[in-house]
C-alpha cells in the first residue's frame, strides 16, 4: 500500500490541486440551492396571503 502512495507523490497526482476551485464552487452552489429550496415554501405561502388580500380589496373596489 505504501508503494501506491509513493507512486502518487512521485507523479504529483497526490499534490495536484487543479480543479479544486471548481469543486468548491460546485459545493457552494449546492449549498445555495439547498438553502433556497428550504426557504421557498415559507415565502410562497406569505406571497399567496398577500395576493389573496389584494384580490379581495380589488373585488370590493370593483363592486362599488
Secondary structure, 3 states (H helix, E strand, C coil): CHHHHHHHHHCCCCCCCCCHHHHHHHHHHHHHHHHHHHHHHHHHHHHHHHHHHHHHHHHHHHHC
